[in-house]
Amino acid sequence: MTDPATPTTGDYAGYTDWKSWDAAAFMAPAVDECAYYAAELRGHAIAGKPILELGFGNGGFLAWAKDQGAVLHGTELQAELAARGAAAGIIVEPEDIATLLPDASKKFALVAAFDVFEHIEIAALPALLATIAGLLEDGGLLIARYPNGQSPFGRVHQHGDMTHRATLSAGIMRQLAGGFPFDEVHLGNQAHGPGLVEKLRALAQRAHEIALQGHYGHDTPLGPNSVAILRRRARSTATPHINR
């Protein structure tokens, strides 16, 4: 079975070098990167909980999550990166995460997909969302970041990588997730870190966004990246009635 999250083209040759993901920097995120993850997941504790990152790349998010005390699982298309992850203590799962569904022990408090969904054909995303819903524990979170396809400022990310296959937005994610047992926590611009420069940038961007929204008569988020945070609804615990 082909994993819907696995690209089927050969466009990933040399991708690790192109991204400058060298071994020395693996799981060594910059301070501002860690501050971003903390801002995005503020209020969502992951200490002691199993989490799964799809496409963990150079391991920045999982390094931050390790510092929070999470139990690290991940998938990675690039064999070299998968090997680095395994050596660093990440439990590397199969690319086809649907194969995890029969294993009752594989339930996660968080599934993260930073800069992943845009690499997947949009027709394959419903199957992936269904699988993620099956792997999340009740109340577990899906967090996904992707270029904002509804914003002119998202084009720099969307069209800066030839391996991108889908153009996504808050509106499209709402459509995609609507048929699955998710409640919306956040659909909109990505978080800003707590530093002074980030705060000033956030204020300037928000002022510009409000002005453009007013000019064009809509309230669409216009940040370059969008983030979806969805919560898995509780599964029914009702005992089926049996007629005797």
C-alpha positions in Angstrom: 0.0 0.0 0.0 1.3 3.4 -0.9 1.3 6.0 1.8 -0.7 9.0 0.7 1.9 11.2 2.4 4.8 9.7 0.3 5.6 11.7 -2.8 5.8 9.4 -5.9 8.1 11.6 -8.0 11.9 11.7 -8.1 12.0 15.4 -7.3 13.6 14.8 -3.9 17.1 13.9 -5.2 19.5 16.2 -3.4 16.7 17.7 -1.3 18.6 17.4 2.0 21.6 19.3 0.6 19.3 21.9 -1.0 17.7 22.5 2.5 21.2 22.7 4.1 20.2 19.9 6.5 23.7 18.7 7.5 24.3 16.1 10.2 25.9 18.6 12.6 22.7 20.6 12.8 20.4 17.7 13.2 18.1 18.2 16.2 19.8 21.5 17.0 17.2 24.1 16.4 17.9 27.8 16.8 16.6 29.7 19.8 14.0 31.6 17.7 12.8 28.3 16.2 12.2 26.8 19.7 10.4 30.0 20.7 8.1 29.6 17.7 7.2 26.0 18.6 6.6 27.1 22.2 4.3 29.9 21.0 2.4 27.6 18.6 1.8 25.0 21.3 1.3 27.3 24.2 -1.3 25.8 26.6 -0.9 22.3 25.1 1.3 20.2 27.4 3.1 17.2 25.9 5.4 16.2 28.7 5.4 12.4 29.1 3.1 12.0 26.1 3.7 10.1 22.8 3.8 12.5 19.8 4.3 11.8 16.1 5.8 14.2 13.6 5.2 13.5 9.9 8.3 14.4 7.9 10.6 15.4 10.7 13.3 16.7 8.4 16.3 18.0 10.3 14.6 17.3 13.7 14.0 20.8 14.9 10.5 20.3 16.3 11.3 16.9 17.8 14.3 18.4 19.5 12.1 21.1 21.1 9.5 18.4 22.0 12.2 16.3 23.6 13.1 19.2 25.9 9.4 19.3 26.9 9.6 15.7 27.9 7.6 14.2 25.0 8.1 10.6 23.7 9.3 11.0 20.2 7.9 9.2 17.1 8.4 10.4 13.5 8.3 9.5 9.9 10.8 10.7 7.2 11.0 10.1 3.5 14.7 10.8 3.3 16.6 7.6 4.4 19.6 9.6 5.5 17.4 11.7 7.8 15.5 8.7 9.1 18.8 7.1 10.0 19.9 10.3 11.9 16.6 10.3 13.7 16.9 6.6 14.8 20.4 7.3 16.0 19.1 10.3 18.0 16.5 8.2 19.8 13.4 9.0 17.6 11.1 6.0 17.2 11.0 6.1 13.4 7.6 4.8 12.1 6.8 3.5 8.7 6.1 6.1 6.0 2.7 4.5 5.5 1.3 5.5 8.9 -2.0 3.7 8.1 -0.1 0.4 9.0 0.0 1.7 12.6 -3.8 1.7 13.0 -4.3 -1.9 14.1 -1.7 -1.4 16.9 -3.7 -0.2 19.9 -0.5 1.0 21.5 0.1 3.5 18.7 -2.1 6.3 19.9 -0.7 9.8 20.0 -1.4 13.0 22.0 -0.1 15.1 19.1 0.5 14.6 15.4 2.6 17.4 13.9 3.0 18.2 10.2 5.2 21.3 9.8 5.6 22.1 6.1 4.3 18.7 5.0 0.8 18.8 3.7 1.7 21.1 0.7 3.9 18.2 -0.5 0.9 15.9 -0.9 -1.6 15.8 -3.7 -4.8 17.3 -2.4 -6.8 14.3 -3.4 -4.7 12.2 -1.0 -5.2 14.4 2.0 -8.6 13.1 3.1 -7.2 9.6 3.5 -4.3 11.0 5.5 -6.6 13.0 7.8 -8.7 9.9 8.4 -5.6 8.0 9.4 -4.4 10.8 11.7 -7.9 10.8 13.3 -7.5 7.1 13.9 -4.0 7.5 15.5 -4.9 10.4 17.8 -6.1 9.7 21.3 -9.3 11.3 22.4 -8.6 15.0 22.8 -5.3 14.7 20.9 -4.2 17.4 18.5 -3.2 17.7 14.9 -1.1 20.7 14.1 -0.2 21.4 10.5 1.6 24.4 9.0 1.6 25.1 5.3 2.0 28.1 2.9 -1.1 30.3 2.9 -2.7 29.8 -0.5 -5.2 32.7 0.1 -2.5 35.3 0.6 -0.1 36.9 -1.9 2.5 36.7 0.8 2.2 32.9 0.8 3.6 32.7 -2.7 7.2 33.0 -1.5 6.8 29.7 0.3 4.4 28.0 -2.0 6.4 28.5 -5.1 9.9 28.3 -3.6 10.0 24.5 -3.7 9.2 22.4 -6.7 8.1 19.4 -4.6 5.0 21.3 -3.5 1.8 19.6 -4.8 -1.1 21.2 -3.1 -2.1 24.8 -2.5 -3.8 25.1 0.9 -5.5 27.6 3.1 -7.6 27.9 6.2 -10.7 27.6 4.1 -9.5 24.5 2.3 -8.4 22.9 5.6 -11.8 23.5 7.0 -13.3 21.8 4.0 -10.9 18.8 4.2 -11.3 18.3 8.0 -15.1 18.7 8.0 -15.9 15.1 7.3 -13.7 13.8 10.2 -14.0 13.8 14.0 -12.1 17.0 14.5 -13.0 20.2 16.4 -11.3 23.4 15.2 -8.9 24.9 17.7 -7.2 27.3 15.3 -7.3 27.9 11.6 -5.3 31.0 10.5 -2.0 32.7 10.7 1.0 31.0 12.4 2.1 32.2 15.8 4.8 34.7 16.4 7.6 34.2 18.9 7.9 36.2 22.1 11.0 38.3 21.2 10.9 42.0 20.7 11.6 41.8 17.0 8.9 39.2 16.5 6.4 41.3 18.5 7.1 44.3 16.4 6.9 42.3 13.2 3.6 40.8 14.3 2.1 44.3 15.1 3.2 45.6 11.7 1.8 42.6 9.8 -1.4 42.8 11.7 -1.8 46.5 10.9 -1.1 45.8 7.2 -3.5 42.8 7.2 -6.3 44.9 8.7 -5.8 47.6 6.1 -5.9 45.1 3.2 -8.9 43.3 4.6 -10.7 46.6 4.8 -9.7 47.6 1.3 -10.9 44.4 -0.2 -13.9 43.7 2.1 -12.9 40.3 3.5 -11.4 38.9 6.7 -9.1 36.2 5.2 -5.9 35.7 7.2 -3.0 37.0 5.1 0.1 35.7 6.8 2.6 33.9 4.6 2.0 30.6 6.5 -1.2 29.2 7.8 -1.6 26.8 10.8 -4.4 24.4 11.5 -4.8 23.0 15.0 -7.5 20.4 15.2 -8.6 18.4 18.3 -9.7 14.8 17.9 -13.3 14.3 19.3 -13.9 11.7 22.0 -14.8 8.3 20.7 -18.2 6.9 21.8 -18.1 4.8 24.9 -21.7 3.8 24.7 -22.4 0.0 25.0 -24.4 -1.2 22.0 -27.9 -2.5 22.9 -28.4 -6.1 22.1 -32.0 -7.4 21.7 -32.5 -10.8 23.4 
